[in-house]
């Protein structure tokens, strides 16, 4: 159904990492919608080549295949039968896949979203490497950014990971805003169980919170090629704000462009994409990925 090329090459099912010729091959997929421009295949395949491993990476695009979230059980079963070592997971599947998994890492359970599924020994194990990816990117790109008062826009799968990362990084007051208010409330409640109620709250007054914040994290699809636009009015931006973005197609979103014009310090979504991929690569292969090498490749791939 999904991977005719891989099944014809591998000739085996349910093995994950398999022997081909004198070496190993690792079958990996990316599951989501609108993912044809993803840099994940190039990053994983290039890193595998550098480490002497062959990687076959398949896009499982629900839009292209004409499938929906209702088809997730069939997709996971197909991936197991075809011998995938695992799947990267992106919008809109990060939360929907959870009931279909056997085990969750502590981070994935706390965050309530999965972006990496390891298929091994007949088990489906869910991980979240987005939180690590964002935290590592933030440490490198905004190393001394103040975290006393942070506003986050978006409380979906990516937002759950960035909120967790911000609290781990030391955010003292994290305010969540989402156009679906119940989603922000649910995420806040979930994270309060780990981090306490004093550090996390929800707002429906975006303008007021931006005015009081030291930094803003944007964690929705707004600004992608499929969802153009701005998550907040440019008039709310001011010079002493830092702005962090999770979108990386395009790498410079309308929000980042407006923020730079306003004099804000900014962080694009590229670092999160690279470092989450490096952590996922290690889960799939058992090999240590070189994040700096993956970043160089990421930067060399043309983007829109």
MOLIN-V549496 format. One record per pair of residues at least 6 apart in sequence whose C-alpha atoms are under 6 Angstrom apart, sorted by the first residue. I is the first residue (numbers start at 0). J is the second residue. D is the distance in whole Angstrom. If there is no record, write none. Layout:
BEGIN
I	J	D
I	J	D
END
This chain:
BEGIN
12	80	5
12	81	5
12	82	5
13	79	5
13	80	5
13	81	6
13	82	4
14	82	5
15	82	5
15	83	5
15	84	4
16	24	6
16	25	5
16	84	6
17	23	6
17	24	5
23	52	6
24	53	4
24	54	5
25	54	5
26	54	6
26	55	5
26	83	5
26	84	6
27	56	5
27	83	6
27	84	6
27	85	5
27	86	6
28	56	5
28	57	5
28	58	6
28	86	5
29	58	5
29	59	6
29	86	6
29	87	5
29	88	6
30	59	5
30	88	5
31	60	5
31	89	5
31	90	5
32	60	5
32	61	5
32	62	6
40	56	5
44	54	5
47	53	6
47	54	6
84	118	5
84	283	6
85	116	5
85	117	4
85	118	5
86	115	6
86	116	5
87	114	6
87	115	5
88	114	4
88	115	6
93	112	5
93	113	5
93	114	6
93	156	6
94	112	5
100	123	5
101	123	5
101	124	6
102	124	5
103	124	6
103	125	5
104	126	5
107	113	6
107	126	5
107	127	5
110	159	5
110	160	6
112	156	5
113	125	6
113	126	5
113	127	5
114	127	5
115	125	6
115	126	5
116	124	6
116	125	5
117	123	6
117	124	5
128	275	5
129	160	6
129	275	5
130	160	5
130	161	6
130	164	5
132	271	4
132	274	4
132	275	4
133	271	4
134	164	6
136	270	5
136	271	5
146	170	5
147	170	6
147	171	5
147	172	6
148	172	5
148	212	5
148	213	6
149	173	5
149	212	5
149	213	6
149	214	5
149	215	6
150	173	6
150	174	5
150	215	5
151	175	5
151	215	6
151	216	5
151	217	6
152	176	5
152	177	6
152	217	5
152	218	6
153	177	5
153	218	5
153	219	5
154	177	6
154	183	5
157	218	6
158	218	5
171	198	5
172	198	5
172	199	6
173	198	6
173	199	5
174	199	6
174	200	5
174	201	5
175	183	6
175	201	5
176	202	6
177	183	6
213	240	5
214	240	5
214	241	5
214	242	6
215	242	5
216	242	6
216	243	5
216	244	6
217	244	5
218	245	6
221	227	6
221	228	6
222	228	5
222	252	6
223	248	6
229	254	6
237	261	6
238	261	6
238	262	5
238	263	5
240	263	5
241	263	5
241	264	5
241	265	6
242	265	5
243	265	6
243	266	5
244	267	5
244	268	5
245	268	4
246	268	5
247	268	5
247	269	5
249	303	5
273	294	6
277	288	5
277	290	6
281	287	6
END
